[in-house]
Amino acid sequence: MPDIRYDTPLSKYIDYQRYLTESASDNREVLDCMCRNLSRAIRSELTPNQFRVIAFYYVEGMKMSEIAELLGVNVSTVSRTIKRGRARLQRCLKYSAPEFFREK
């Protein structure tokens, strides 16, 4: 009967995870730059309405239907506003961190 060690695959996995963690490049500088640029882009690129709708959706965690009811507009209007605001931000940010926006 062969000697089966149930901990072997897990220990190999843990060592591999440690290797990946230790050998991974530090992207803290890129993320810091992107956060600064995101803050600038939000202030300068979004319309007041886009800012408000995106803040309700991402910061407050509201559903599109709740935002639509609050603002007295259709859900499709909220959806389009979020989509257009995100597209504006992405256009601005793709120059500060192109590796995050590569097309797949």
Secondary structure, DSSP 8 states (H G I E B T S, - for coil): -----THHHHHHHHHHHHHHHHHS---HHHHHHHHHHHHHHHHHHS-HHHHHHHIIIIIS---HHHHHHHHTS-HHHHHHHHHHHHHHHHHHHTTT-GGGS---
